[in-house]
Amino acid sequence: MGTAAAPDPYMTNIKPCISSSRKIVVSTMVNIIAQHKEASWSGLASASHISSRQPFLHRITSKPVKFEKFVTRAMSEPSDNKPLSGLPIDLRGKRAFIAGVADDNGYGWAIAKSLAAAGAEILVGTWVPALNIFESSLRRGKFDESRVLPDGSLMEITKVYPMDAVYDSPEDVPVDVKTNKRYAGSSNWTVQELVECVKKDFGSIDILVHSLANGPEVCKPLLETSRNGYLAALSASSYSYISLLKHFLPIMNPGGASISLTYIASERIIPGYGGGMSSAKAALESDTRVLAFEAGRKHKVRVNAISAGPLRSRAAKAIGFIDMMIDYSLANAPLQKELSAEEVGNAAAFLASPLSSAITGAVVYVDNGLNAMGVGVDSPIFENLDIPKDN
């Protein structure tokens, strides 16, 4: 955070008078500084192919500067041996496990892509009933277009694991689930078994991403939500993160990072987002702070959450009003543009990287600034105010 240019008590005590004996020293210093600046400018001009100093100064003072739009992307270098320049997000040599990837258009997939673009090895956990369709689509190339990374290569997923984070161990699985045909042919999919398989296959991971949520009664108002529906939402959407982190921490390398996805309904009223889901997201954010302390002290692992704006994903469409939420955000957010999954993915890559080594226990908003608004400016009440709009 930059310091403000506010008056300083020390600065107010400096007197503007300079004795004649010091004028020579000051004059000499000014000349030295001027010569140093001239030499530095010459080097900069040479390196930047700027022909001379004066035309450049003329350009920046004679007319407004036009700023171009740049898209920042997490991307690894083509060669691991090539030295990195600038301030890159470098996750080469890191292994990430993303829990909750079942298709190619959600935040989980976008996070996997950004982590892969930064050089990380990708493992994913897919809900058991969706596993066959996901693996089949991946194998047949249906995801190839969305697998393309910024450097033109395709994201590689090293291994896909069956997973149901609602169950911690085989003993927790009820008979009706064990015998359900959607689970037939899959094994080792409880959290405990999943982590044991990852440990056996790879030994350790560096990054854990929790990108899953479910509320069987999400379309019901909270007053009409049953106890079982409410507890099911908390189990699948918030406690599942505690369970995954608890079991993965022993095989996470020190300096690792864990990220979950939350939503502004945790702290603001979003009519239609019911069934205890808003409660589950509030619990998830509270747990993020506590887990950051515990995981940081015991395992030197950072724990953060991303509060993402509305995305037109398959999972979000199940709620039934995602298009309205996107339209509302476009009309009322400080940045009037539709949020892309890639923007959330890149934020996750930053939070997983050494660049954010001092950030933990935080909820980072990636929602075009909608979280900062106290009112909806598209209301007729504000029609007479001169509010800038992107026309």
C-alpha positions as a Markdown table, in Angstrom:
| # | Residue | x | y | z |
|---|---|---|---|---|
| 1 | Met | 0.0 | 0.0 | 0.0 |
| 2 | Gly | 1.4 | 3.4 | -1.0 |
| 3 | Thr | 1.8 | 6.1 | 1.5 |
| 4 | Ala | -0.3 | 9.2 | 1.3 |
| 5 | Ala | 1.2 | 12.5 | 0.4 |
| 6 | Ala | -0.1 | 14.1 | 3.6 |
| 7 | Pro | 1.8 | 16.9 | 5.6 |
| 8 | Asp | 4.3 | 15.3 | 7.9 |
| 9 | Pro | 5.2 | 16.9 | 11.3 |
| 10 | Tyr | 8.9 | 16.5 | 10.5 |
| 11 | Met | 8.4 | 18.2 | 7.1 |
| 12 | Thr | 6.8 | 21.2 | 8.7 |
| 13 | Asn | 9.9 | 21.8 | 10.9 |
| 14 | Ile | 12.2 | 22.3 | 7.9 |
| 15 | Lys | 13.0 | 25.9 | 7.5 |
| 16 | Pro | 13.2 | 27.4 | 3.9 |
| 17 | Cys | 16.4 | 29.5 | 4.5 |
| 18 | Ile | 19.8 | 28.3 | 3.4 |
| 19 | Ser | 23.0 | 30.0 | 4.6 |
| 20 | Ser | 25.4 | 31.4 | 2.0 |
| 21 | Ser | 28.1 | 28.9 | 3.1 |
| 22 | Arg | 25.7 | 26.0 | 2.2 |
| 23 | Lys | 24.6 | 27.5 | -1.2 |
| 24 | Ile | 27.7 | 26.3 | -2.9 |
| 25 | Val | 27.3 | 22.7 | -1.5 |
| 26 | Val | 23.6 | 22.7 | -2.6 |
| 27 | Ser | 24.5 | 24.1 | -6.0 |
| 28 | Thr | 27.1 | 21.4 | -6.5 |
| 29 | Met | 24.7 | 18.7 | -5.4 |
| 30 | Val | 22.0 | 20.0 | -7.8 |
| 31 | Asn | 24.5 | 19.8 | -10.7 |
| 32 | Ile | 25.5 | 16.3 | -9.8 |
| 33 | Ile | 21.9 | 15.2 | -9.6 |
| 34 | Ala | 21.1 | 16.8 | -12.9 |
| 35 | Gln | 24.0 | 15.1 | -14.6 |
| 36 | His | 23.0 | 11.8 | -13.0 |
| 37 | Lys | 19.4 | 12.2 | -14.3 |
| 38 | Glu | 20.7 | 13.1 | -17.8 |
| 39 | Ala | 22.9 | 10.0 | -17.8 |
| 40 | Ser | 20.0 | 7.8 | -16.6 |
| 41 | Trp | 17.7 | 9.3 | -19.2 |
| 42 | Ser | 20.2 | 8.6 | -21.9 |
| 43 | Gly | 20.4 | 4.9 | -20.9 |
| 44 | Leu | 16.6 | 4.7 | -20.8 |
| 45 | Ala | 16.3 | 6.3 | -24.1 |
| 46 | Ser | 18.8 | 4.0 | -25.7 |
| 47 | Ala | 17.2 | 0.9 | -24.2 |
| 48 | Ser | 13.7 | 2.0 | -25.2 |
| 49 | His | 14.6 | 3.2 | -28.7 |
| 50 | Ile | 13.7 | 6.7 | -27.8 |
| 51 | Ser | 15.5 | 9.0 | -30.2 |
| 52 | Ser | 15.8 | 12.1 | -27.9 |
| 53 | Arg | 14.5 | 13.5 | -24.7 |
| 54 | Gln | 12.8 | 16.6 | -26.0 |
| 55 | Pro | 10.3 | 15.0 | -28.4 |
| 56 | Phe | 9.2 | 12.6 | -25.7 |
| 57 | Leu | 8.6 | 15.4 | -23.2 |
| 58 | His | 6.7 | 17.4 | -25.9 |
| 59 | Arg | 4.5 | 14.4 | -26.6 |
| 60 | Ile | 3.5 | 13.9 | -22.9 |
| 61 | Thr | 2.8 | 17.5 | -22.3 |
| 62 | Ser | 1.1 | 18.7 | -25.4 |
| 63 | Lys | -1.8 | 16.3 | -25.6 |
| 64 | Pro | -3.6 | 13.7 | -23.4 |
| 65 | Val | -2.1 | 10.3 | -23.0 |
| 66 | Lys | -4.2 | 7.5 | -24.5 |
| 67 | Phe | -4.2 | 4.3 | -22.3 |
| 68 | Glu | -4.5 | 1.0 | -24.1 |
| 69 | Lys | -6.3 | -1.9 | -22.5 |
| 70 | Phe | -4.1 | -4.8 | -21.5 |
| 71 | Val | -5.2 | -8.3 | -20.4 |
| 72 | Thr | -2.8 | -9.7 | -17.8 |
| 73 | Arg | -2.6 | -13.5 | -18.0 |
| 74 | Ala | -0.7 | -16.1 | -15.9 |
| 75 | Met | 1.6 | -17.8 | -18.3 |
| 76 | Ser | 4.7 | -20.0 | -18.0 |
| 77 | Glu | 7.7 | -19.5 | -20.2 |
| 78 | Pro | 8.0 | -21.8 | -23.2 |
| 79 | Ser | 11.2 | -23.2 | -21.8 |
| 80 | Asp | 11.9 | -24.1 | -18.2 |
| 81 | Asn | 15.6 | -23.1 | -18.8 |
| 82 | Lys | 14.8 | -19.6 | -20.0 |
| 83 | Pro | 15.3 | -17.0 | -17.3 |
| 84 | Leu | 12.1 | -15.2 | -16.3 |
| 85 | Ser | 11.8 | -11.5 | -16.6 |
| 86 | Gly | 9.6 | -8.9 | -14.9 |
| 87 | Leu | 7.4 | -10.1 | -12.1 |
| 88 | Pro | 5.8 | -13.3 | -13.4 |
| 89 | Ile | 3.4 | -15.7 | -11.7 |
| 90 | Asp | 5.7 | -18.8 | -11.6 |
| 91 | Leu | 4.3 | -22.1 | -10.4 |
| 92 | Arg | 6.6 | -24.4 | -12.1 |
| 93 | Gly | 7.4 | -27.4 | -10.0 |
| 94 | Lys | 4.2 | -27.0 | -8.0 |
| 95 | Arg | 1.3 | -29.5 | -8.0 |
| 96 | Ala | -2.3 | -28.4 | -7.6 |
| 97 | Phe | -5.4 | -30.4 | -6.7 |
| 98 | Ile | -8.7 | -28.7 | -7.8 |
| 99 | Ala | -11.7 | -30.2 | -6.1 |
| 100 | Gly | -15.0 | -29.7 | -8.0 |
| 101 | Val | -14.2 | -29.7 | -11.7 |
| 102 | Ala | -17.0 | -31.4 | -13.7 |
| 103 | Asp | -17.1 | -29.4 | -17.0 |
| 104 | Asp | -15.1 | -26.8 | -18.9 |
| 105 | Asn | -17.1 | -23.6 | -18.2 |
| 106 | Gly | -17.0 | -23.1 | -14.4 |
| 107 | Tyr | -14.6 | -21.4 | -12.1 |
| 108 | Gly | -12.9 | -24.6 | -11.2 |
| 109 | Trp | -11.8 | -25.2 | -14.8 |
| 110 | Ala | -10.7 | -21.6 | -15.2 |
| 111 | Ile | -8.6 | -21.8 | -12.1 |
| 112 | Ala | -7.0 | -25.1 | -13.3 |
| 113 | Lys | -6.2 | -23.4 | -16.6 |
| 114 | Ser | -4.5 | -20.4 | -14.9 |
| 115 | Leu | -2.5 | -22.6 | -12.6 |
| 116 | Ala | -1.4 | -24.7 | -15.6 |
| 117 | Ala | -0.5 | -21.6 | -17.6 |
| 118 | Ala | 1.7 | -20.6 | -14.7 |
| 119 | Gly | 3.5 | -23.9 | -14.8 |
| 120 | Ala | 1.7 | -26.0 | -12.2 |
| 121 | Glu | 0.9 | -29.7 | -12.6 |
| 122 | Ile | -2.9 | -30.2 | -12.4 |
| 123 | Leu | -4.9 | -32.9 | -10.6 |
| 124 | Val | -8.7 | -32.7 | -10.4 |
| 125 | Gly | -11.4 | -34.3 | -8.3 |
| 126 | Thr | -14.7 | -34.8 | -10.0 |
| 127 | Trp | -18.0 | -35.7 | -8.4 |
| 128 | Val | -18.6 | -39.4 | -8.9 |
| 129 | Pro | -21.9 | -39.2 | -10.8 |
| 130 | Ala | -20.3 | -36.7 | -13.3 |
| 131 | Leu | -17.0 | -38.6 | -13.6 |
| 132 | Asn | -17.8 | -40.7 | -16.7 |
| 133 | Ile | -19.2 | -37.8 | -18.7 |
| 134 | Phe | -16.3 | -35.6 | -17.8 |
| 135 | Glu | -13.6 | -38.2 | -18.6 |
| 136 | Ser | -15.3 | -39.1 | -21.8 |
| 137 | Ser | -15.5 | -35.5 | -22.9 |
| 138 | Leu | -11.9 | -34.9 | -22.1 |
| 139 | Arg | -10.8 | -38.1 | -23.9 |
| 140 | Arg | -12.8 | -37.3 | -27.0 |
| 141 | Gly | -11.4 | -33.8 | -27.3 |
| 142 | Lys | -14.7 | -32.0 | -26.5 |
| 143 | Phe | -12.8 | -29.7 | -24.2 |
| 144 | Asp | -9.8 | -29.1 | -26.5 |
| 145 | Glu | -10.9 | -25.6 | -27.5 |
| 146 | Ser | -11.2 | -24.5 | -23.9 |
| 147 | Arg | -8.0 | -26.2 | -22.9 |
| 148 | Val | -5.9 | -23.8 | -25.0 |
| 149 | Leu | -3.4 | -21.8 | -22.8 |
| 150 | Pro | -2.1 | -18.3 | -23.6 |
| 151 | Asp | 1.0 | -19.8 | -25.2 |
| 152 | Gly | -1.0 | -22.0 | -27.6 |
| 153 | Ser | -0.4 | -25.3 | -25.8 |
| 154 | Leu | -3.2 | -27.4 | -24.3 |
| 155 | Met | -3.7 | -27.7 | -20.6 |
| 156 | Glu | -2.8 | -31.2 | -19.4 |
| 157 | Ile | -4.6 | -32.8 | -16.5 |
| 158 | Thr | -2.3 | -35.4 | -15.1 |
| 159 | Lys | -5.0 | -37.3 | -13.3 |
| 160 | Val | -8.8 | -37.2 | -12.6 |
| 161 | Tyr | -9.9 | -38.6 | -9.3 |
| 162 | Pro | -13.5 | -39.6 | -8.4 |
| 163 | Met | -14.6 | -37.7 | -5.4 |
| 164 | Asp | -17.6 | -37.0 | -3.1 |
| 165 | Ala | -16.5 | -34.5 | -0.5 |
| 166 | Val | -19.7 | -35.0 | 1.5 |
| 167 | Tyr | -18.3 | -38.2 | 3.0 |
| 168 | Asp | -15.1 | -38.3 | 5.0 |
| 169 | Ser | -14.5 | -42.0 | 5.1 |
| 170 | Pro | -16.1 | -45.2 | 3.8 |
| 171 | Glu | -17.9 | -45.7 | 7.1 |
| 172 | Asp | -19.8 | -42.5 | 6.5 |
| 173 | Val | -21.4 | -43.6 | 3.3 |
| 174 | Pro | -25.0 | -44.8 | 3.7 |
| 175 | Val | -26.1 | -48.0 | 2.0 |
| 176 | Asp | -28.4 | -46.3 | -0.5 |
| 177 | Val | -25.4 | -44.3 | -1.8 |
| 178 | Lys | -23.1 | -47.3 | -1.9 |
| 179 | Thr | -25.6 | -49.2 | -4.0 |
| 180 | Asn | -26.6 | -46.3 | -6.2 |
| 181 | Lys | -25.9 | -47.1 | -9.9 |
| 182 | Arg | -24.4 | -43.6 | -10.4 |
| 183 | Tyr | -21.5 | -44.7 | -8.0 |
| 184 | Ala | -21.1 | -48.1 | -9.6 |
| 185 | Gly | -17.6 | -48.8 | -10.9 |
| 186 | Ser | -15.9 | -46.1 | -8.8 |
| 187 | Ser | -14.0 | -46.6 | -5.7 |
| 188 | Asn | -11.8 | -44.7 | -3.2 |
| 189 | Trp | -13.9 | -41.5 | -3.6 |
| 190 | Thr | -14.4 | -40.4 | 0.1 |
| 191 | Val | -12.1 | -37.6 | 1.2 |
| 192 | Gln | -9.9 | -39.9 | 3.2 |
| 193 | Glu | -9.5 | -42.4 | 0.4 |
| 194 | Leu | -9.0 | -39.7 | -2.1 |
| 195 | Val | -6.1 | -38.1 | -0.2 |
| 196 | Glu | -4.5 | -41.6 | 0.3 |
| 197 | Cys | -4.6 | -42.2 | -3.4 |
| 198 | Val | -3.0 | -38.8 | -4.2 |
| 199 | Lys | -0.3 | -39.4 | -1.6 |
| 200 | Lys | 0.4 | -42.9 | -3.1 |
| 201 | Asp | 0.5 | -41.5 | -6.7 |
| 202 | Phe | 2.4 | -38.2 | -6.1 |
| 203 | Gly | 3.5 | -38.0 | -2.5 |
| 204 | Ser | 2.5 | -34.4 | -2.0 |
| 205 | Ile | 0.8 | -31.3 | -3.3 |
| 206 | Asp | 1.4 | -27.6 | -3.0 |
| 207 | Ile | -2.0 | -26.0 | -3.9 |
| 208 | Leu | -5.5 | -27.1 | -2.9 |
| 209 | Val | -8.6 | -25.5 | -4.5 |
| 210 | His | -12.1 | -26.0 | -3.2 |
| 211 | Ser | -14.5 | -25.3 | -6.0 |
| 212 | Leu | -17.7 | -27.1 | -5.1 |
| 213 | Ala | -21.0 | -26.3 | -3.5 |
| 214 | Asn | -24.5 | -27.8 | -3.4 |
| 215 | Gly | -27.8 | -27.0 | -1.8 |
| 216 | Pro | -30.6 | -29.4 | -2.5 |
| 217 | Glu | -33.2 | -26.7 | -1.5 |
| 218 | Val | -31.3 | -23.7 | -3.0 |
| 219 | Cys | -34.5 | -22.5 | -4.7 |
| 220 | Lys | -36.5 | -22.3 | -1.4 |
| 221 | Pro | -36.6 | -19.2 | 0.8 |
| 222 | Leu | -34.7 | -19.7 | 4.1 |
| 223 | Leu | -38.0 | -19.7 | 6.0 |
| 224 | Glu | -39.1 | -22.7 | 3.9 |
| 225 | Thr | -35.9 | -24.6 | 4.1 |
| 226 | Ser | -35.9 | -27.9 | 6.0 |
| 227 | Arg | -33.4 | -28.8 | 8.6 |
| 228 | Asn | -32.0 | -31.5 | 6.4 |
| 229 | Gly | -31.8 | -29.2 | 3.4 |
| 230 | Tyr | -30.0 | -26.5 | 5.5 |
| 231 | Leu | -27.5 | -29.0 | 6.9 |
| 232 | Ala | -26.9 | -30.6 | 3.5 |
| 233 | Ala | -26.0 | -27.2 | 2.1 |
| 234 | Leu | -23.4 | -26.6 | 4.9 |
| 235 | Ser | -22.1 | -30.1 | 4.6 |
| 236 | Ala | -21.4 | -30.0 | 0.9 |
| 237 | Ser | -20.5 | -26.3 | 0.6 |
| 238 | Ser | -18.5 | -25.4 | 3.7 |
| 239 | Tyr | -17.6 | -28.4 | 5.9 |
| 240 | Ser | -16.3 | -30.2 | 2.8 |
| 241 | Tyr | -13.6 | -27.6 | 2.6 |
| 242 | Ile | -12.6 | -28.3 | 6.3 |
| 243 | Ser | -12.5 | -32.0 | 5.6 |
| 244 | Leu | -10.4 | -31.6 | 2.4 |
| 245 | Leu | -7.9 | -29.3 | 4.0 |
| 246 | Lys | -7.7 | -31.4 | 7.2 |
| 247 | His | -6.8 | -34.5 | 5.1 |
| 248 | Phe | -4.6 | -32.8 | 2.6 |
| 249 | Leu | -2.5 | -30.7 | 5.0 |
| 250 | Pro | -0.3 | -33.6 | 6.1 |
| 251 | Ile | 0.8 | -34.0 | 2.4 |
| 252 | Met | 1.0 | -30.3 | 1.6 |
| 253 | Asn | 4.4 | -28.8 | 1.3 |
| 254 | Pro | 5.3 | -25.9 | 3.6 |
| 255 | Gly | 4.6 | -22.6 | 1.8 |
| 256 | Gly | 1.6 | -24.1 | 0.0 |
| 257 | Ala | -1.7 | -22.4 | -0.5 |
| 258 | Ser | -5.4 | -23.3 | -0.3 |
| 259 | Ile | -8.2 | -21.4 | -2.0 |
| 260 | Ser | -12.0 | -21.7 | -1.8 |
| 261 | Leu | -14.8 | -19.9 | -3.7 |
| 262 | Thr | -17.5 | -17.9 | -2.0 |
| 263 | Tyr | -20.2 | -15.5 | -3.0 |
| 264 | Ile | -21.5 | -12.1 | -1.8 |
| 265 | Ala | -24.7 | -13.7 | -0.5 |
| 266 | Ser | -22.6 | -14.6 | 2.6 |
| 267 | Glu | -22.9 | -10.9 | 3.7 |
| 268 | Arg | -25.7 | -9.4 | 1.6 |
| 269 | Ile | -29.3 | -10.4 | 0.9 |
| 270 | Ile | -29.6 | -12.1 | -2.5 |
| 271 | Pro | -33.3 | -13.1 | -2.9 |
| 272 | Gly | -33.5 | -16.5 | -4.6 |
| 273 | Tyr | -30.2 | -17.8 | -3.3 |
| 274 | Gly | -31.8 | -19.9 | -0.6 |
| 275 | Gly | -31.8 | -23.3 | 1.0 |
| 276 | Gly | -29.1 | -22.3 | 3.4 |
| 277 | Met | -26.6 | -21.6 | 0.7 |
| 278 | Ser | -26.0 | -18.0 | 2.0 |
| 279 | Ser | -25.4 | -19.5 | 5.4 |
| 280 | Ala | -23.0 | -22.0 | 4.0 |
| 281 | Lys | -21.0 | -19.3 | 2.3 |
| 282 | Ala | -20.9 | -17.2 | 5.5 |
| 283 | Ala | -19.6 | -20.2 | 7.3 |
| 284 | Leu | -17.0 | -20.8 | 4.6 |
| 285 | Glu | -15.7 | -17.3 | 5.0 |
| 286 | Ser | -15.5 | -17.5 | 8.8 |
| 287 | Asp | -13.8 | -20.9 | 8.5 |
| 288 | Thr | -11.3 | -19.3 | 6.1 |
| 289 | Arg | -10.0 | -17.0 | 8.8 |
| 290 | Val | -9.8 | -19.7 | 11.5 |
| 291 | Leu | -8.2 | -22.2 | 9.1 |
| 292 | Ala | -5.7 | -19.6 | 8.0 |
| 293 | Phe | -4.5 | -19.4 | 11.6 |
| 294 | Glu | -4.5 | -23.1 | 12.2 |
| 295 | Ala | -3.0 | -24.2 | 8.9 |
| 296 | Gly | -0.5 | -21.3 | 9.0 |
| 297 | Arg | 0.8 | -22.1 | 12.5 |
| 298 | Lys | 0.9 | -25.9 | 12.1 |
| 299 | His | 1.8 | -26.4 | 8.4 |
| 300 | Lys | 2.9 | -23.0 | 7.0 |
| 301 | Val | 0.1 | -23.1 | 4.5 |
| 302 | Arg | -1.9 | -20.0 | 3.5 |
| 303 | Val | -5.7 | -20.1 | 3.3 |
| 304 | Asn | -7.8 | -17.6 | 1.3 |
| 305 | Ala | -11.1 | -17.3 | -0.4 |
| 306 | Ile | -12.2 | -15.6 | -3.6 |
| 307 | Ser | -15.7 | -14.0 | -3.6 |
| 308 | Ala | -16.5 | -14.3 | -7.3 |
| 309 | Gly | -19.2 | -12.4 | -9.1 |
| 310 | Pro | -22.0 | -14.2 | -11.1 |
| 311 | Leu | -20.9 | -16.5 | -14.0 |
| 312 | Arg | -23.1 | -18.2 | -16.5 |
| 313 | Ser | -21.9 | -21.7 | -15.6 |
| 314 | Arg | -24.0 | -24.9 | -15.7 |
| 315 | Ala | -24.1 | -25.0 | -12.0 |
| 316 | Ala | -25.3 | -21.4 | -11.6 |
| 317 | Lys | -28.0 | -21.9 | -14.2 |
| 318 | Ala | -29.5 | -24.5 | -11.9 |
| 319 | Ile | -30.5 | -21.7 | -9.5 |
| 320 | Gly | -32.7 | -20.2 | -12.2 |
| 321 | Phe | -31.9 | -16.5 | -12.1 |
| 322 | Ile | -28.2 | -16.2 | -13.0 |
| 323 | Asp | -29.0 | -14.1 | -16.1 |
| 324 | Met | -30.7 | -11.5 | -13.9 |
| 325 | Met | -27.8 | -11.4 | -11.5 |
| 326 | Ile | -25.4 | -10.8 | -14.4 |
| 327 | Asp | -27.6 | -8.1 | -15.8 |
| 328 | Tyr | -27.8 | -6.5 | -12.4 |
| 329 | Ser | -24.0 | -6.6 | -12.0 |
| 330 | Leu | -23.6 | -5.0 | -15.5 |
| 331 | Ala | -25.9 | -2.2 | -14.5 |
| 332 | Asn | -24.6 | -1.5 | -11.0 |
| 333 | Ala | -21.0 | -2.5 | -10.6 |
| 334 | Pro | -18.3 | 0.1 | -10.8 |
| 335 | Leu | -16.8 | -1.7 | -13.8 |
| 336 | Gln | -19.5 | -2.2 | -16.4 |
| 337 | Lys | -18.4 | -5.4 | -18.0 |
| 338 | Glu | -19.3 | -9.1 | -17.7 |
| 339 | Leu | -17.0 | -11.0 | -15.4 |
| 340 | Ser | -15.0 | -13.8 | -17.1 |
| 341 | Ala | -14.0 | -17.0 | -15.5 |
| 342 | Glu | -10.4 | -16.3 | -16.6 |
| 343 | Glu | -10.3 | -13.2 | -14.3 |
| 344 | Val | -11.1 | -15.4 | -11.3 |
| 345 | Gly | -8.6 | -18.0 | -12.5 |
| 346 | Asn | -5.9 | -15.4 | -12.7 |
| 347 | Ala | -6.7 | -14.1 | -9.2 |
| 348 | Ala | -6.4 | -17.7 | -7.9 |
| 349 | Ala | -3.0 | -18.1 | -9.6 |
| 350 | Phe | -1.8 | -15.0 | -7.8 |
| 351 | Leu | -3.1 | -16.2 | -4.4 |
| 352 | Ala | -1.4 | -19.6 | -5.0 |
| 353 | Ser | 1.9 | -18.0 | -6.0 |
| 354 | Pro | 4.8 | -16.6 | -3.9 |
| 355 | Leu | 3.8 | -13.1 | -5.0 |
| 356 | Ser | 1.0 | -13.3 | -2.3 |
| 357 | Ser | 3.2 | -14.9 | 0.4 |
| 358 | Ala | 2.0 | -12.6 | 3.1 |
| 359 | Ile | -1.7 | -12.9 | 2.2 |
| 360 | Thr | -3.8 | -15.4 | 4.3 |
| 361 | Gly | -7.2 | -15.4 | 6.0 |
| 362 | Ala | -8.5 | -13.0 | 3.3 |
| 363 | Val | -11.6 | -12.9 | 1.2 |
| 364 | Val | -10.6 | -11.4 | -2.1 |
| 365 | Tyr | -13.4 | -9.9 | -4.2 |
| 366 | Val | -13.3 | -10.6 | -7.9 |
| 367 | Asp | -16.7 | -9.2 | -9.0 |
| 368 | Asn | -16.0 | -5.9 | -10.9 |
| 369 | Gly | -16.4 | -4.1 | -7.6 |
| 370 | Leu | -20.1 | -5.0 | -7.0 |
| 371 | Asn | -19.4 | -5.8 | -3.4 |
| 372 | Ala | -18.6 | -2.1 | -2.7 |
| 373 | Met | -22.0 | -0.8 | -3.8 |
| 374 | Gly | -24.6 | 0.0 | -1.2 |
| 375 | Val | -27.5 | 0.6 | -3.6 |
| 376 | Gly | -28.5 | -0.4 | -7.1 |
| 377 | Val | -28.0 | 2.7 | -9.2 |
| 378 | Asp | -30.3 | 1.3 | -11.9 |
| 379 | Ser | -33.2 | 2.1 | -9.7 |
| 380 | Pro | -35.7 | 4.8 | -11.0 |
| 381 | Ile | -35.0 | 6.6 | -7.7 |
| 382 | Phe | -31.6 | 7.6 | -9.1 |
| 383 | Glu | -32.7 | 8.5 | -12.6 |
| 384 | Asn | -32.2 | 12.2 | -12.1 |
| 385 | Leu | -28.6 | 11.8 | -10.8 |
| 386 | Asp | -25.7 | 12.2 | -13.2 |
| 387 | Ile | -24.4 | 8.7 | -12.8 |
| 388 | Pro | -21.8 | 7.7 | -15.5 |
| 389 | Lys | -23.0 | 4.8 | -17.6 |
| 390 | Asp | -21.3 | 2.7 | -20.2 |
| 391 | Asn | -23.4 | 3.3 | -23.2 |
